[in-house]
Amino acid sequence: MPNITATLTASFNNAFYAVVNFIPKFLAGLIILLIGIIIASIVKQILISLFKAVKLEAYLKKYGVPEAKEDFVWTNILSEIARWFVIILFLIPTADVWGLPRIITVLNEFLTYLPNVFVAAVIAMVGFVFARLSHDVILASMKGVDAQTSIAIASVVKWAINIFVILAVLSQLGVATSLIQILFTGFVAMFAIAGGIAFGLGGQSTAKDIVEGLRKRLK
């Protein structure tokens, strides 16, 4: 019985000392985390103000970039990514102070992945803007062509670029990379086959004239 009491007393003492020793570390880590959250919120507000000053949403809407609903607008998305990037930067030393090495490993992996999200968002914005500009340029350069034909060609080019952009975004995020490569190859092959068939069917008379001209010259 005395041995049991001594064991329990020693266990409680060890637990008590462990808690007492951990409290300063906990408070220090909590302070670091709170500072990081405050700085992250400031960074987010600065970015939101900057994007509103340059009228990012109006610019993207002008060039046909898809709009998100409610709070999921591009300004909030980009600023939120930056906010979490800063928070994770401060979470790493916080986990180090608290003695959580596995958490540090996970946070480091997430920290290295987060820029991919930001780059993917930039690719999406630039790609959608380029698709809209290509659509407008094609419409403007095909004045001598039938209106319906020019609109159809411009729309096909626009959606082709949009699909390429979506595939590039998914590739940047590392989502089903092998599947994306297969889809990309199939997409290119589809356009090549469609173009070949269209040229073969629509260009028969032109090809015949060229061949006849060469034959006459050879004679």
C-alpha positions as CSV (number, residue, x, y, z in Angstrom):
1,M,0.0,0.0,0.0
2,P,2.8,2.5,0.8
3,N,4.4,1.7,-2.6
4,I,1.1,2.5,-4.4
5,T,0.8,5.8,-2.5
6,A,4.3,6.8,-3.3
7,T,3.8,5.9,-7.0
8,L,0.7,7.9,-7.2
9,T,2.3,10.9,-5.4
10,A,5.3,10.7,-7.7
11,S,3.0,10.6,-10.7
12,F,1.0,13.6,-9.6
13,N,4.1,15.5,-8.8
14,N,5.6,14.8,-12.2
15,A,2.4,15.8,-13.9
16,F,2.2,19.0,-11.8
17,Y,5.8,20.0,-12.6
18,A,5.2,19.2,-16.3
19,V,2.2,21.5,-16.4
20,V,4.0,24.2,-14.4
21,N,7.0,24.0,-16.8
22,F,4.8,24.0,-19.9
23,I,2.7,27.1,-18.9
24,P,5.5,29.6,-19.8
25,K,6.1,27.8,-23.1
26,F,2.4,27.8,-23.8
27,L,2.1,31.5,-23.0
28,A,5.1,32.3,-25.2
29,G,3.8,30.3,-28.1
30,L,0.3,31.9,-27.6
31,I,1.9,35.4,-27.8
32,I,3.7,34.5,-31.0
33,L,0.5,33.1,-32.5
34,L,-1.5,36.2,-31.5
35,I,1.1,38.5,-33.0
36,G,1.0,36.4,-36.2
37,I,-2.8,36.6,-36.4
38,I,-2.7,40.4,-35.9
39,I,-0.1,40.9,-38.5
40,A,-1.9,38.5,-40.9
41,S,-5.1,40.5,-40.5
42,I,-3.2,43.7,-41.2
43,V,-1.7,42.2,-44.3
44,K,-5.2,41.1,-45.5
45,Q,-6.7,44.5,-45.0
46,I,-3.8,46.2,-46.8
47,L,-4.2,43.8,-49.8
48,I,-8.0,44.4,-49.8
49,S,-7.5,48.1,-49.8
50,L,-4.9,47.8,-52.6
51,F,-7.1,45.6,-54.8
52,K,-10.0,48.0,-54.3
53,A,-7.8,51.0,-55.1
54,V,-6.8,49.4,-58.4
55,K,-10.4,48.2,-59.0
56,L,-9.3,44.6,-59.5
57,E,-12.8,43.2,-59.6
58,A,-14.0,45.7,-62.2
59,Y,-10.9,45.0,-64.3
60,L,-11.4,41.2,-64.2
61,K,-15.1,41.5,-64.9
62,K,-14.4,43.7,-67.9
63,Y,-12.2,41.0,-69.4
64,G,-14.6,38.2,-68.7
65,V,-12.9,36.5,-65.7
66,P,-15.6,34.4,-64.0
67,E,-17.0,36.0,-60.9
68,A,-17.5,34.3,-57.6
69,K,-20.6,34.8,-55.5
70,E,-20.9,36.5,-52.1
71,D,-17.7,36.7,-50.2
72,F,-15.8,34.5,-52.6
73,V,-14.6,37.3,-54.9
74,W,-11.0,37.4,-56.2
75,T,-10.0,40.2,-53.8
76,N,-11.0,38.1,-50.8
77,I,-9.5,34.9,-52.2
78,L,-6.1,36.4,-52.8
79,S,-6.0,38.4,-49.5
80,E,-7.2,35.3,-47.6
81,I,-4.4,33.2,-49.1
82,A,-1.9,35.8,-48.0
83,R,-3.4,35.9,-44.5
84,W,-3.1,32.2,-44.0
85,F,0.5,32.3,-45.4
86,V,1.4,34.8,-42.6
87,I,-0.4,32.8,-40.0
88,I,1.4,29.6,-40.9
89,L,4.7,31.5,-40.8
90,F,4.0,32.2,-37.1
91,L,2.5,28.8,-36.4
92,I,5.8,27.1,-37.1
93,P,7.8,28.9,-34.3
94,T,4.7,28.5,-32.1
95,A,4.7,24.7,-32.6
96,D,8.5,24.7,-32.0
97,V,8.1,26.5,-28.7
98,W,5.3,24.0,-27.7
99,G,7.5,21.1,-28.7
100,L,5.4,19.7,-31.5
101,P,7.8,18.5,-34.2
102,R,5.2,16.6,-36.2
103,I,3.0,19.7,-36.4
104,I,6.1,21.6,-37.7
105,T,6.6,19.1,-40.4
106,V,2.9,19.3,-41.5
107,L,3.0,23.1,-41.5
108,N,6.2,23.2,-43.5
109,E,4.7,21.0,-46.2
110,F,1.5,23.1,-46.2
111,L,3.7,26.3,-46.3
112,T,5.5,25.0,-49.4
113,Y,2.2,24.1,-51.0
114,L,0.4,27.4,-50.3
115,P,2.3,29.4,-53.0
116,N,1.0,26.9,-55.5
117,V,-2.5,28.0,-54.7
118,F,-1.5,31.7,-55.1
119,V,0.2,30.9,-58.5
120,A,-2.8,28.9,-59.6
121,A,-5.1,31.9,-58.8
122,V,-2.8,34.2,-60.8
123,I,-2.7,31.7,-63.7
124,A,-6.5,31.6,-63.7
125,M,-6.9,35.3,-63.8
126,V,-4.3,36.0,-66.5
127,G,-5.5,33.0,-68.5
128,F,-9.2,34.1,-68.5
129,V,-8.2,37.7,-69.4
130,F,-6.1,36.4,-72.3
131,A,-9.0,34.2,-73.5
132,R,-11.3,37.2,-73.5
133,L,-8.7,39.4,-75.3
134,S,-8.2,36.7,-77.9
135,H,-11.9,36.5,-78.4
136,D,-12.1,40.3,-79.0
137,V,-9.1,40.4,-81.3
138,I,-10.5,37.6,-83.5
139,L,-13.8,39.3,-83.8
140,A,-12.1,42.6,-84.7
141,S,-9.8,41.0,-87.3
142,M,-12.5,39.0,-89.1
143,K,-14.5,41.9,-90.5
144,G,-14.8,40.4,-94.0
145,V,-16.1,37.1,-92.7
146,D,-19.7,36.3,-91.9
147,A,-20.8,37.5,-88.4
148,Q,-21.9,34.1,-87.2
149,T,-18.8,32.4,-88.5
150,S,-16.5,35.0,-86.8
151,I,-18.4,34.7,-83.5
152,A,-18.3,30.9,-83.6
153,I,-14.5,30.9,-84.3
154,A,-13.9,33.5,-81.6
155,S,-16.0,31.5,-79.1
156,V,-14.1,28.2,-79.9
157,V,-10.8,29.9,-79.4
158,K,-11.9,31.5,-76.1
159,W,-13.2,28.2,-74.7
160,A,-10.1,26.3,-75.9
161,I,-7.9,28.8,-74.0
162,N,-10.2,28.5,-70.9
163,I,-9.9,24.8,-70.9
164,F,-6.1,25.0,-71.2
165,V,-6.1,27.5,-68.3
166,I,-8.2,25.1,-66.2
167,L,-5.8,22.2,-66.9
168,A,-2.8,24.5,-66.1
169,V,-4.4,25.5,-62.8
170,L,-5.1,21.8,-61.8
171,S,-1.6,20.9,-62.8
172,Q,-0.2,23.7,-60.7
173,L,-2.2,22.5,-57.7
174,G,-1.0,18.9,-58.3
175,V,-4.5,17.5,-58.7
176,A,-4.5,14.2,-60.7
177,T,-1.4,15.2,-62.7
178,S,-1.4,12.0,-64.8
179,L,-5.1,12.4,-65.6
180,I,-4.5,16.0,-66.6
181,Q,-1.7,15.0,-69.0
182,I,-4.0,12.4,-70.6
183,L,-6.8,15.0,-71.0
184,F,-4.4,17.5,-72.4
185,T,-3.0,15.0,-74.9
186,G,-6.6,14.0,-75.9
187,F,-7.7,17.6,-76.2
188,V,-4.8,18.5,-78.5
189,A,-5.3,15.3,-80.6
190,M,-9.0,16.2,-80.8
191,F,-8.3,19.6,-82.2
192,A,-5.6,18.2,-84.6
193,I,-8.0,15.6,-85.9
194,A,-10.9,18.1,-86.2
195,G,-8.6,20.5,-88.1
196,G,-7.4,17.8,-90.4
197,I,-10.9,16.6,-91.2
198,A,-12.1,20.2,-91.7
199,F,-9.2,21.0,-94.0
200,G,-9.6,17.7,-95.8
201,L,-13.3,18.2,-96.4
202,G,-13.4,22.0,-97.0
203,G,-10.1,22.3,-98.8
204,Q,-10.6,19.6,-101.4
205,S,-11.2,22.0,-104.2
206,T,-8.3,24.2,-103.3
207,A,-6.0,21.2,-103.1
208,K,-7.3,20.0,-106.4
209,D,-6.5,23.4,-108.1
210,I,-3.0,23.4,-106.6
211,V,-2.3,19.8,-107.9
212,E,-3.7,20.7,-111.3
213,G,-1.6,23.8,-111.5
214,L,1.5,21.8,-110.7
215,R,0.7,19.2,-113.2
216,K,0.2,21.8,-116.0
217,R,3.6,23.4,-115.2
218,L,5.3,20.0,-115.3
219,K,3.8,19.3,-118.7
